[in-house]
């Protein structure tokens, strides 16, 4: 089956250029001119979403938050936007984005980012099936995390970050190491981006928010004994 990519872009010229070139690169393309139309076209077969931030009606940020929180959809999201300040980038990642491409961009750059994100997604699937820390269960095959049986609304990047820490509990991961592992092809990632993602994961872990710890000068890690202390 061909890899499906959903493109949500309100500017017709950009939408058609992206669609033509991405399809020419061997992907199946779905085109939407609004977030609302994109929601109607989104299925479990979509492997990646190329999403404009400034859309009429529902914004790209709102779309990303909705599919993560309400639909529990983990398809990676690459934001397209003319806004590339630090705060804009952090907002995009906080909304559940996996990468961020500033306009104007080249088609070759877009294709390279798509390949990189899809490769990371494929790499993260070749792991042990599950791991548990008390009430927290991480399912690598289905790329989901549940707490007390309820699925956590993690974005793709949040899940990948949690999985990275969970595969090697009690091992310190510096911000630089996390960026190298999960954002190696993205030029806009800052140390603060890691902190934002960790804060969001902790918030979603609820009573287990202290499972992920930080040691100044060393980095973040999962405390494998935390659940037994509860």
Legacy VTK file of the C-alpha trace (Angstrom):
# vtk DataFile Version 3.0
C-alpha trace
ASCII
DATASET POLYDATA
POINTS 230 float
0.000 0.000 0.000
1.294 3.451 -0.898
2.086 5.785 1.993
-0.723 8.341 2.325
0.041 11.971 3.053
-2.698 14.452 3.887
-1.890 18.025 2.812
-3.955 20.782 4.444
-3.178 24.144 2.834
-5.601 26.950 1.980
-3.444 28.557 -0.738
-4.406 26.724 -3.921
-1.099 27.250 -5.723
0.982 25.921 -2.825
-1.451 23.056 -2.269
-1.290 21.945 -5.900
2.504 22.289 -6.143
2.978 20.244 -2.984
0.453 17.668 -4.099
2.002 17.227 -7.533
5.586 16.907 -6.316
4.849 14.688 -3.332
2.726 12.383 -5.483
5.507 12.361 -8.078
7.869 11.193 -5.320
5.767 8.049 -4.906
3.256 8.904 -2.192
-0.525 8.862 -2.284
-1.745 12.417 -1.689
-4.966 13.725 -0.156
-5.615 17.466 -0.533
-7.692 19.624 1.806
-8.137 23.388 1.752
-9.229 23.741 5.385
-8.786 22.010 8.725
-12.459 21.106 8.715
-12.119 19.365 5.358
-8.933 17.710 6.580
-10.803 16.210 9.537
-13.303 14.659 7.138
-10.494 13.129 5.064
-8.370 11.904 7.971
-8.366 8.118 8.385
-6.087 5.586 10.036
-4.448 5.053 6.635
-2.915 8.547 6.661
0.765 8.156 7.559
1.700 11.852 7.761
-0.017 15.256 7.757
1.491 18.328 6.099
-0.342 21.150 7.840
-0.445 24.900 7.242
-0.679 26.923 10.453
-2.678 29.907 9.183
-5.923 28.394 7.925
-9.411 29.905 7.607
-11.656 28.776 10.448
-9.827 26.224 12.587
-6.101 26.944 12.684
-3.399 24.357 12.138
-2.518 24.432 15.828
-6.158 23.802 16.775
-6.380 20.965 14.252
-3.284 19.281 15.692
-4.541 19.581 19.269
-7.933 18.179 18.268
-6.620 15.077 16.518
-4.234 14.339 19.394
-6.645 14.961 22.263
-10.068 14.059 20.848
-9.248 11.534 18.122
-6.097 10.005 19.664
-4.528 10.124 16.214
-0.734 9.767 16.303
0.081 10.407 12.627
3.136 12.693 12.548
2.420 16.347 11.731
4.759 18.680 9.860
3.727 22.326 10.166
4.108 24.715 7.237
4.201 28.378 8.159
5.679 31.782 7.426
5.955 32.336 11.190
9.235 30.933 12.467
10.017 32.749 15.705
11.045 30.699 18.731
7.603 31.048 20.320
5.868 29.958 17.101
8.084 26.885 16.869
7.444 25.958 20.500
3.705 26.487 20.020
3.785 24.101 17.076
5.579 21.390 19.017
3.317 21.944 22.032
0.288 21.430 19.802
1.557 17.989 18.853
3.707 18.778 15.825
6.690 16.639 14.865
8.509 19.047 12.579
8.292 22.646 11.386
9.072 23.994 7.908
9.255 27.757 7.403
7.977 29.376 4.223
9.286 29.933 1.648
10.599 26.404 1.302
11.988 24.220 -1.464
10.244 21.051 -2.554
13.455 19.120 -1.949
13.467 20.309 1.665
9.847 19.226 2.133
10.521 15.799 0.641
13.626 15.348 2.793
11.682 16.213 5.951
8.853 13.838 5.009
11.314 10.993 4.498
13.082 11.756 7.780
9.876 11.849 9.837
8.535 8.672 8.232
11.865 6.948 8.845
11.807 7.900 12.524
8.257 6.585 12.747
9.295 3.267 11.205
12.356 3.001 13.466
10.261 3.512 16.592
8.035 0.553 15.661
10.879 -2.027 15.776
10.889 -2.334 19.566
9.709 -4.797 22.246
5.947 -4.995 22.317
5.265 -3.461 25.732
6.850 -2.199 28.921
5.142 -1.363 32.201
5.910 0.921 35.116
3.207 0.247 37.667
-0.058 1.641 36.277
1.674 2.955 33.146
1.777 0.601 30.155
3.647 1.559 26.976
2.696 -0.387 23.863
5.433 0.025 21.252
3.649 -1.962 18.555
0.476 0.129 18.666
2.389 3.271 19.695
0.100 4.024 22.617
0.490 4.574 26.330
-2.204 3.825 28.895
-2.518 4.718 32.548
-4.845 2.583 34.668
-6.323 1.284 31.408
-7.072 4.708 29.908
-5.166 5.830 26.822
-3.032 8.931 27.224
-3.522 11.596 24.496
0.134 11.739 23.488
1.319 13.278 20.247
3.653 11.243 18.067
6.667 13.187 19.345
5.555 12.906 22.957
5.158 9.156 22.578
8.576 8.843 20.916
10.182 10.822 23.735
8.460 8.766 26.429
9.429 5.569 24.596
13.060 6.717 24.306
13.285 7.157 28.069
11.295 3.993 28.814
13.521 1.715 26.733
16.485 2.581 28.966
15.111 3.391 32.429
17.513 4.970 34.941
19.656 6.177 32.034
20.215 9.926 31.736
19.339 11.582 28.434
20.658 15.101 27.962
18.640 17.568 25.901
21.311 17.359 23.198
21.019 13.558 23.107
17.227 13.700 22.876
17.438 16.223 20.042
19.986 14.020 18.263
17.782 10.942 18.648
14.379 12.420 17.810
14.977 15.699 15.959
18.193 15.006 14.083
16.823 16.406 10.804
14.966 19.424 12.218
16.870 22.726 12.383
14.477 24.615 14.662
14.685 22.502 17.791
15.910 24.214 20.967
16.620 22.928 24.461
13.370 24.568 25.557
11.505 22.369 23.079
12.549 19.309 25.074
11.422 20.916 28.321
8.028 21.751 26.787
7.517 18.169 25.651
8.580 16.724 29.001
6.202 19.095 30.812
3.316 18.014 28.569
4.065 14.316 29.089
4.279 14.786 32.852
0.956 16.612 32.878
-0.686 13.734 31.000
0.823 11.155 33.381
-1.213 12.654 36.224
-0.345 10.906 39.504
2.770 9.466 37.848
4.159 12.840 36.758
7.289 12.305 38.863
8.101 9.070 37.021
10.199 11.255 34.699
12.960 12.953 36.657
15.653 15.469 35.819
19.138 15.748 37.308
20.845 19.067 36.696
23.870 18.636 34.482
22.902 15.103 33.463
19.446 15.132 31.878
16.054 13.428 32.007
15.432 9.803 32.964
12.675 7.424 34.018
12.958 6.230 37.603
12.296 2.480 37.347
11.666 2.240 41.099
9.110 5.059 41.147
6.037 2.849 40.749
7.109 0.598 43.645
7.421 3.655 45.889
3.796 4.678 45.263
LINES 1 231
230 0 1 2 3 4 5 6 7 8 9 10 11 12 13 14 15 16 17 18 19 20 21 22 23 24 25 26 27 28 29 30 31 32 33 34 35 36 37 38 39 40 41 42 43 44 45 46 47 48 49 50 51 52 53 54 55 56 57 58 59 60 61 62 63 64 65 66 67 68 69 70 71 72 73 74 75 76 77 78 79 80 81 82 83 84 85 86 87 88 89 90 91 92 93 94 95 96 97 98 99 100 101 102 103 104 105 106 107 108 109 110 111 112 113 114 115 116 117 118 119 120 121 122 123 124 125 126 127 128 129 130 131 132 133 134 135 136 137 138 139 140 141 142 143 144 145 146 147 148 149 150 151 152 153 154 155 156 157 158 159 160 161 162 163 164 165 166 167 168 169 170 171 172 173 174 175 176 177 178 179 180 181 182 183 184 185 186 187 188 189 190 191 192 193 194 195 196 197 198 199 200 201 202 203 204 205 206 207 208 209 210 211 212 213 214 215 216 217 218 219 220 221 222 223 224 225 226 227 228 229
